């Protein structure tokens, strides 16, 4: 579902700069970050996509996952970046080529600690329903 990822990224970089963009230094990547990326950063990818239809409309049910990565002793900044993420994308209106955006609803979130790499990973899922234009 590349058009949805493009719409999500367009909202991330839209002027004026938002708190998430500023805090991450513009580092939002599709699926995975470059090998020597600077922390903090985020990734976004489509977990699943399901085609659905009614007698008159065609829909896509899409599950999208955002992951925020920080490399700090405390989880405080990861929580701050997560708050910026939900402020930007909860119930967001996103322009998606070929579709009419219906919703962007936050699902589950998890904060995970990797002791070995001293990294926090804040994962959040969004369920999005798009109607084909």
Rosetta constraint file for C-alpha pairs under 8 A:
AtomPair CA 1 CA 5 HARMONIC 6.86 0.50
AtomPair CA 1 CA 46 HARMONIC 6.82 0.50
AtomPair CA 1 CA 49 HARMONIC 7.33 0.50
AtomPair CA 1 CA 62 HARMONIC 7.96 0.50
AtomPair CA 2 CA 6 HARMONIC 6.14 0.50
AtomPair CA 3 CA 7 HARMONIC 6.18 0.50
AtomPair CA 3 CA 96 HARMONIC 5.61 0.50
AtomPair CA 3 CA 97 HARMONIC 5.93 0.50
AtomPair CA 3 CA 98 HARMONIC 7.94 0.50
AtomPair CA 4 CA 8 HARMONIC 6.15 0.50
AtomPair CA 4 CA 96 HARMONIC 5.56 0.50
AtomPair CA 4 CA 97 HARMONIC 7.95 0.50
AtomPair CA 5 CA 9 HARMONIC 6.15 0.50
AtomPair CA 5 CA 30 HARMONIC 7.62 0.50
AtomPair CA 5 CA 44 HARMONIC 7.49 0.50
AtomPair CA 5 CA 45 HARMONIC 7.08 0.50
AtomPair CA 5 CA 46 HARMONIC 7.74 0.50
AtomPair CA 6 CA 10 HARMONIC 6.08 0.50
AtomPair CA 6 CA 96 HARMONIC 7.44 0.50
AtomPair CA 7 CA 11 HARMONIC 6.30 0.50
AtomPair CA 7 CA 94 HARMONIC 5.79 0.50
AtomPair CA 7 CA 95 HARMONIC 5.40 0.50
AtomPair CA 7 CA 96 HARMONIC 5.22 0.50
AtomPair CA 7 CA 97 HARMONIC 7.86 0.50
AtomPair CA 8 CA 12 HARMONIC 6.36 0.50
AtomPair CA 8 CA 94 HARMONIC 6.61 0.50
AtomPair CA 9 CA 13 HARMONIC 6.35 0.50
AtomPair CA 9 CA 28 HARMONIC 7.59 0.50
AtomPair CA 10 CA 14 HARMONIC 5.90 0.50
AtomPair CA 11 CA 94 HARMONIC 6.86 0.50
AtomPair CA 12 CA 18 HARMONIC 7.43 0.50
AtomPair CA 12 CA 20 HARMONIC 7.58 0.50
AtomPair CA 12 CA 21 HARMONIC 6.20 0.50
AtomPair CA 12 CA 88 HARMONIC 7.86 0.50
AtomPair CA 13 CA 17 HARMONIC 6.71 0.50
AtomPair CA 13 CA 18 HARMONIC 7.94 0.50
AtomPair CA 13 CA 21 HARMONIC 6.70 0.50
AtomPair CA 13 CA 26 HARMONIC 7.33 0.50
AtomPair CA 14 CA 18 HARMONIC 7.82 0.50
AtomPair CA 17 CA 21 HARMONIC 6.27 0.50
AtomPair CA 17 CA 22 HARMONIC 6.56 0.50
AtomPair CA 18 CA 22 HARMONIC 6.26 0.50
AtomPair CA 18 CA 88 HARMONIC 7.76 0.50
AtomPair CA 19 CA 23 HARMONIC 5.94 0.50
AtomPair CA 19 CA 84 HARMONIC 5.90 0.50
AtomPair CA 20 CA 24 HARMONIC 6.07 0.50
AtomPair CA 20 CA 81 HARMONIC 6.31 0.50
AtomPair CA 20 CA 84 HARMONIC 5.00 0.50
AtomPair CA 20 CA 85 HARMONIC 6.01 0.50
AtomPair CA 20 CA 88 HARMONIC 7.55 0.50
AtomPair CA 21 CA 25 HARMONIC 5.89 0.50
AtomPair CA 21 CA 26 HARMONIC 4.84 0.50
AtomPair CA 21 CA 27 HARMONIC 7.39 0.50
AtomPair CA 22 CA 26 HARMONIC 6.38 0.50
AtomPair CA 23 CA 40 HARMONIC 7.92 0.50
AtomPair CA 23 CA 81 HARMONIC 6.98 0.50
AtomPair CA 24 CA 28 HARMONIC 7.59 0.50
AtomPair CA 24 CA 39 HARMONIC 7.79 0.50
AtomPair CA 24 CA 40 HARMONIC 5.57 0.50
AtomPair CA 24 CA 41 HARMONIC 5.38 0.50
AtomPair CA 24 CA 42 HARMONIC 7.44 0.50
AtomPair CA 24 CA 81 HARMONIC 7.89 0.50
AtomPair CA 25 CA 40 HARMONIC 7.95 0.50
AtomPair CA 25 CA 41 HARMONIC 7.77 0.50
AtomPair CA 27 CA 40 HARMONIC 7.68 0.50
AtomPair CA 27 CA 41 HARMONIC 5.01 0.50
AtomPair CA 27 CA 42 HARMONIC 6.29 0.50
AtomPair CA 28 CA 41 HARMONIC 6.08 0.50
AtomPair CA 28 CA 42 HARMONIC 4.75 0.50
AtomPair CA 28 CA 43 HARMONIC 5.38 0.50
AtomPair CA 28 CA 44 HARMONIC 7.31 0.50
AtomPair CA 29 CA 33 HARMONIC 5.61 0.50
AtomPair CA 29 CA 41 HARMONIC 7.95 0.50
AtomPair CA 29 CA 42 HARMONIC 6.28 0.50
AtomPair CA 29 CA 43 HARMONIC 4.61 0.50
AtomPair CA 29 CA 44 HARMONIC 6.37 0.50
AtomPair CA 30 CA 43 HARMONIC 5.57 0.50
AtomPair CA 30 CA 44 HARMONIC 5.21 0.50
AtomPair CA 30 CA 45 HARMONIC 5.88 0.50
AtomPair CA 31 CA 43 HARMONIC 5.61 0.50
AtomPair CA 31 CA 44 HARMONIC 5.48 0.50
AtomPair CA 31 CA 45 HARMONIC 4.92 0.50
AtomPair CA 32 CA 43 HARMONIC 5.91 0.50
AtomPair CA 32 CA 44 HARMONIC 7.88 0.50
AtomPair CA 33 CA 37 HARMONIC 6.47 0.50
AtomPair CA 33 CA 41 HARMONIC 7.96 0.50
AtomPair CA 33 CA 42 HARMONIC 7.84 0.50
AtomPair CA 33 CA 43 HARMONIC 6.79 0.50
AtomPair CA 37 CA 41 HARMONIC 7.83 0.50
AtomPair CA 39 CA 69 HARMONIC 6.84 0.50
AtomPair CA 39 CA 70 HARMONIC 5.56 0.50
AtomPair CA 39 CA 71 HARMONIC 6.29 0.50
AtomPair CA 40 CA 68 HARMONIC 7.31 0.50
AtomPair CA 40 CA 69 HARMONIC 5.56 0.50
AtomPair CA 40 CA 70 HARMONIC 4.59 0.50
AtomPair CA 40 CA 71 HARMONIC 6.96 0.50
AtomPair CA 41 CA 68 HARMONIC 5.92 0.50
AtomPair CA 41 CA 69 HARMONIC 5.51 0.50
AtomPair CA 41 CA 70 HARMONIC 6.96 0.50
AtomPair CA 42 CA 66 HARMONIC 6.84 0.50
AtomPair CA 42 CA 67 HARMONIC 5.34 0.50
AtomPair CA 42 CA 68 HARMONIC 4.27 0.50
AtomPair CA 42 CA 69 HARMONIC 6.02 0.50
AtomPair CA 43 CA 66 HARMONIC 5.62 0.50
AtomPair CA 43 CA 67 HARMONIC 5.18 0.50
AtomPair CA 43 CA 68 HARMONIC 6.64 0.50
AtomPair CA 44 CA 64 HARMONIC 6.97 0.50
AtomPair CA 44 CA 65 HARMONIC 5.55 0.50
AtomPair CA 44 CA 66 HARMONIC 4.45 0.50
AtomPair CA 44 CA 67 HARMONIC 6.44 0.50
AtomPair CA 45 CA 64 HARMONIC 5.70 0.50
AtomPair CA 45 CA 65 HARMONIC 5.56 0.50
AtomPair CA 45 CA 66 HARMONIC 6.87 0.50
AtomPair CA 46 CA 62 HARMONIC 7.00 0.50
AtomPair CA 46 CA 63 HARMONIC 5.94 0.50
AtomPair CA 46 CA 64 HARMONIC 4.47 0.50
AtomPair CA 46 CA 65 HARMONIC 6.36 0.50
AtomPair CA 47 CA 62 HARMONIC 7.64 0.50
AtomPair CA 47 CA 63 HARMONIC 5.41 0.50
AtomPair CA 47 CA 64 HARMONIC 5.53 0.50
AtomPair CA 47 CA 65 HARMONIC 6.44 0.50
AtomPair CA 48 CA 62 HARMONIC 5.80 0.50
AtomPair CA 48 CA 63 HARMONIC 5.23 0.50
AtomPair CA 48 CA 64 HARMONIC 7.32 0.50
AtomPair CA 49 CA 60 HARMONIC 6.56 0.50
AtomPair CA 49 CA 61 HARMONIC 5.60 0.50
AtomPair CA 49 CA 62 HARMONIC 4.35 0.50
AtomPair CA 49 CA 63 HARMONIC 6.36 0.50
AtomPair CA 50 CA 60 HARMONIC 5.62 0.50
AtomPair CA 50 CA 61 HARMONIC 5.02 0.50
AtomPair CA 50 CA 62 HARMONIC 6.40 0.50
AtomPair CA 51 CA 58 HARMONIC 7.61 0.50
AtomPair CA 51 CA 59 HARMONIC 5.99 0.50
AtomPair CA 51 CA 60 HARMONIC 4.72 0.50
AtomPair CA 51 CA 61 HARMONIC 6.41 0.50
AtomPair CA 52 CA 58 HARMONIC 6.03 0.50
AtomPair CA 52 CA 59 HARMONIC 5.03 0.50
AtomPair CA 52 CA 60 HARMONIC 6.02 0.50
AtomPair CA 52 CA 61 HARMONIC 7.31 0.50
AtomPair CA 53 CA 57 HARMONIC 5.59 0.50
AtomPair CA 53 CA 58 HARMONIC 4.25 0.50
AtomPair CA 53 CA 59 HARMONIC 5.57 0.50
AtomPair CA 54 CA 58 HARMONIC 6.47 0.50
AtomPair CA 57 CA 131 HARMONIC 7.03 0.50
AtomPair CA 57 CA 132 HARMONIC 7.34 0.50
AtomPair CA 58 CA 131 HARMONIC 5.85 0.50
AtomPair CA 58 CA 132 HARMONIC 5.60 0.50
AtomPair CA 59 CA 129 HARMONIC 6.76 0.50
AtomPair CA 59 CA 130 HARMONIC 5.51 0.50
AtomPair CA 59 CA 131 HARMONIC 4.45 0.50
AtomPair CA 59 CA 132 HARMONIC 5.97 0.50
AtomPair CA 60 CA 129 HARMONIC 5.72 0.50
AtomPair CA 60 CA 130 HARMONIC 5.19 0.50
AtomPair CA 60 CA 131 HARMONIC 6.52 0.50
AtomPair CA 60 CA 132 HARMONIC 7.74 0.50
AtomPair CA 61 CA 127 HARMONIC 7.17 0.50
AtomPair CA 61 CA 128 HARMONIC 5.92 0.50
AtomPair CA 61 CA 129 HARMONIC 4.70 0.50
AtomPair CA 61 CA 130 HARMONIC 6.65 0.50
AtomPair CA 62 CA 127 HARMONIC 5.82 0.50
AtomPair CA 62 CA 128 HARMONIC 5.10 0.50
AtomPair CA 62 CA 129 HARMONIC 6.27 0.50
AtomPair CA 62 CA 130 HARMONIC 7.92 0.50
AtomPair CA 63 CA 125 HARMONIC 6.78 0.50
AtomPair CA 63 CA 126 HARMONIC 5.78 0.50
AtomPair CA 63 CA 127 HARMONIC 4.70 0.50
AtomPair CA 63 CA 128 HARMONIC 6.32 0.50
AtomPair CA 64 CA 125 HARMONIC 5.58 0.50
AtomPair CA 64 CA 126 HARMONIC 5.19 0.50
AtomPair CA 64 CA 127 HARMONIC 6.43 0.50
AtomPair CA 64 CA 128 HARMONIC 7.55 0.50
AtomPair CA 65 CA 123 HARMONIC 6.90 0.50
AtomPair CA 65 CA 124 HARMONIC 5.72 0.50
AtomPair CA 65 CA 125 HARMONIC 4.42 0.50
AtomPair CA 65 CA 126 HARMONIC 6.38 0.50
AtomPair CA 66 CA 123 HARMONIC 5.72 0.50
AtomPair CA 66 CA 124 HARMONIC 5.25 0.50
AtomPair CA 66 CA 125 HARMONIC 6.26 0.50
AtomPair CA 67 CA 121 HARMONIC 6.46 0.50
AtomPair CA 67 CA 122 HARMONIC 5.58 0.50
AtomPair CA 67 CA 123 HARMONIC 4.38 0.50
AtomPair CA 67 CA 124 HARMONIC 6.43 0.50
AtomPair CA 68 CA 78 HARMONIC 7.11 0.50
AtomPair CA 68 CA 81 HARMONIC 7.44 0.50
AtomPair CA 68 CA 82 HARMONIC 7.34 0.50
AtomPair CA 68 CA 120 HARMONIC 7.91 0.50
AtomPair CA 68 CA 121 HARMONIC 5.59 0.50
AtomPair CA 68 CA 122 HARMONIC 5.02 0.50
AtomPair CA 68 CA 123 HARMONIC 6.39 0.50
AtomPair CA 69 CA 78 HARMONIC 7.28 0.50
AtomPair CA 69 CA 119 HARMONIC 6.70 0.50
AtomPair CA 69 CA 120 HARMONIC 5.63 0.50
AtomPair CA 69 CA 121 HARMONIC 4.71 0.50
AtomPair CA 69 CA 122 HARMONIC 6.58 0.50
AtomPair CA 70 CA 77 HARMONIC 7.61 0.50
AtomPair CA 70 CA 78 HARMONIC 6.23 0.50
AtomPair CA 70 CA 119 HARMONIC 5.57 0.50
AtomPair CA 70 CA 120 HARMONIC 5.21 0.50
AtomPair CA 70 CA 121 HARMONIC 6.76 0.50
AtomPair CA 71 CA 117 HARMONIC 7.70 0.50
AtomPair CA 71 CA 118 HARMONIC 5.61 0.50
AtomPair CA 71 CA 119 HARMONIC 4.31 0.50
AtomPair CA 71 CA 120 HARMONIC 6.21 0.50
AtomPair CA 72 CA 118 HARMONIC 6.29 0.50
AtomPair CA 72 CA 119 HARMONIC 6.36 0.50
AtomPair CA 72 CA 120 HARMONIC 7.27 0.50
AtomPair CA 73 CA 118 HARMONIC 6.61 0.50
AtomPair CA 73 CA 119 HARMONIC 7.92 0.50
AtomPair CA 75 CA 79 HARMONIC 6.33 0.50
AtomPair CA 75 CA 120 HARMONIC 6.59 0.50
AtomPair CA 76 CA 80 HARMONIC 6.38 0.50
AtomPair CA 77 CA 81 HARMONIC 6.15 0.50
AtomPair CA 78 CA 82 HARMONIC 6.13 0.50
AtomPair CA 78 CA 120 HARMONIC 6.78 0.50
AtomPair CA 78 CA 121 HARMONIC 7.57 0.50
AtomPair CA 78 CA 122 HARMONIC 6.59 0.50
AtomPair CA 79 CA 83 HARMONIC 6.26 0.50
AtomPair CA 79 CA 122 HARMONIC 7.77 0.50
AtomPair CA 80 CA 84 HARMONIC 6.43 0.50
AtomPair CA 81 CA 85 HARMONIC 6.24 0.50
AtomPair CA 82 CA 86 HARMONIC 6.33 0.50
AtomPair CA 82 CA 122 HARMONIC 7.02 0.50
AtomPair CA 83 CA 87 HARMONIC 6.12 0.50
AtomPair CA 84 CA 88 HARMONIC 6.26 0.50
AtomPair CA 85 CA 89 HARMONIC 6.14 0.50
AtomPair CA 86 CA 90 HARMONIC 5.07 0.50
AtomPair CA 86 CA 106 HARMONIC 7.87 0.50
AtomPair CA 88 CA 92 HARMONIC 6.90 0.50
AtomPair CA 89 CA 104 HARMONIC 7.00 0.50
AtomPair CA 90 CA 104 HARMONIC 6.24 0.50
AtomPair CA 90 CA 105 HARMONIC 6.10 0.50
AtomPair CA 90 CA 106 HARMONIC 6.13 0.50
AtomPair CA 91 CA 103 HARMONIC 6.04 0.50
AtomPair CA 91 CA 104 HARMONIC 4.86 0.50
AtomPair CA 91 CA 105 HARMONIC 5.69 0.50
AtomPair CA 91 CA 106 HARMONIC 7.84 0.50
AtomPair CA 92 CA 103 HARMONIC 7.05 0.50
AtomPair CA 92 CA 104 HARMONIC 5.79 0.50
AtomPair CA 93 CA 101 HARMONIC 6.62 0.50
AtomPair CA 93 CA 102 HARMONIC 7.92 0.50
AtomPair CA 93 CA 103 HARMONIC 7.21 0.50
AtomPair CA 93 CA 104 HARMONIC 7.52 0.50
AtomPair CA 94 CA 101 HARMONIC 6.21 0.50
AtomPair CA 95 CA 99 HARMONIC 7.98 0.50
AtomPair CA 95 CA 100 HARMONIC 7.52 0.50
AtomPair CA 95 CA 101 HARMONIC 6.69 0.50
AtomPair CA 96 CA 100 HARMONIC 6.81 0.50
AtomPair CA 96 CA 101 HARMONIC 6.70 0.50
AtomPair CA 98 CA 132 HARMONIC 6.05 0.50
AtomPair CA 98 CA 133 HARMONIC 5.46 0.50
AtomPair CA 99 CA 130 HARMONIC 5.96 0.50
AtomPair CA 99 CA 131 HARMONIC 5.38 0.50
AtomPair CA 99 CA 132 HARMONIC 4.30 0.50
AtomPair CA 99 CA 133 HARMONIC 4.85 0.50
AtomPair CA 100 CA 130 HARMONIC 5.83 0.50
AtomPair CA 100 CA 131 HARMONIC 5.11 0.50
AtomPair CA 100 CA 132 HARMONIC 6.15 0.50
AtomPair CA 100 CA 133 HARMONIC 5.97 0.50
AtomPair CA 101 CA 129 HARMONIC 6.91 0.50
AtomPair CA 101 CA 130 HARMONIC 4.92 0.50
AtomPair CA 101 CA 131 HARMONIC 6.51 0.50
AtomPair CA 102 CA 128 HARMONIC 7.38 0.50
AtomPair CA 102 CA 129 HARMONIC 5.56 0.50
AtomPair CA 102 CA 130 HARMONIC 5.41 0.50
AtomPair CA 102 CA 131 HARMONIC 6.77 0.50
AtomPair CA 103 CA 127 HARMONIC 7.83 0.50
AtomPair CA 103 CA 128 HARMONIC 5.42 0.50
AtomPair CA 103 CA 129 HARMONIC 5.62 0.50
AtomPair CA 103 CA 130 HARMONIC 7.28 0.50
AtomPair CA 104 CA 126 HARMONIC 6.20 0.50
AtomPair CA 104 CA 127 HARMONIC 5.86 0.50
AtomPair CA 104 CA 128 HARMONIC 4.61 0.50
AtomPair CA 104 CA 129 HARMONIC 7.14 0.50
AtomPair CA 105 CA 126 HARMONIC 5.34 0.50
AtomPair CA 105 CA 127 HARMONIC 5.17 0.50
AtomPair CA 105 CA 128 HARMONIC 6.30 0.50
AtomPair CA 106 CA 124 HARMONIC 7.39 0.50
AtomPair CA 106 CA 125 HARMONIC 5.99 0.50
AtomPair CA 106 CA 126 HARMONIC 4.33 0.50
AtomPair CA 106 CA 127 HARMONIC 6.32 0.50
AtomPair CA 107 CA 124 HARMONIC 7.04 0.50
AtomPair CA 107 CA 125 HARMONIC 5.20 0.50
AtomPair CA 107 CA 126 HARMONIC 5.35 0.50
AtomPair CA 107 CA 127 HARMONIC 6.65 0.50
AtomPair CA 108 CA 124 HARMONIC 5.93 0.50
AtomPair CA 108 CA 125 HARMONIC 5.68 0.50
AtomPair CA 108 CA 126 HARMONIC 7.87 0.50
AtomPair CA 109 CA 122 HARMONIC 7.15 0.50
AtomPair CA 109 CA 123 HARMONIC 5.44 0.50
AtomPair CA 109 CA 124 HARMONIC 4.23 0.50
AtomPair CA 109 CA 125 HARMONIC 6.43 0.50
AtomPair CA 110 CA 122 HARMONIC 5.75 0.50
AtomPair CA 110 CA 123 HARMONIC 5.22 0.50
AtomPair CA 110 CA 124 HARMONIC 6.59 0.50
AtomPair CA 111 CA 120 HARMONIC 7.04 0.50
AtomPair CA 111 CA 121 HARMONIC 5.77 0.50
AtomPair CA 111 CA 122 HARMONIC 4.43 0.50
AtomPair CA 111 CA 123 HARMONIC 6.38 0.50
AtomPair CA 112 CA 120 HARMONIC 5.83 0.50
AtomPair CA 112 CA 121 HARMONIC 5.09 0.50
AtomPair CA 112 CA 122 HARMONIC 6.32 0.50
AtomPair CA 113 CA 118 HARMONIC 7.48 0.50
AtomPair CA 113 CA 119 HARMONIC 6.05 0.50
AtomPair CA 113 CA 120 HARMONIC 4.75 0.50
AtomPair CA 113 CA 121 HARMONIC 6.37 0.50
AtomPair CA 114 CA 118 HARMONIC 5.77 0.50
AtomPair CA 114 CA 119 HARMONIC 5.20 0.50
AtomPair CA 114 CA 120 HARMONIC 6.33 0.50
AtomPair CA 114 CA 121 HARMONIC 7.86 0.50
AtomPair CA 115 CA 119 HARMONIC 6.78 0.50
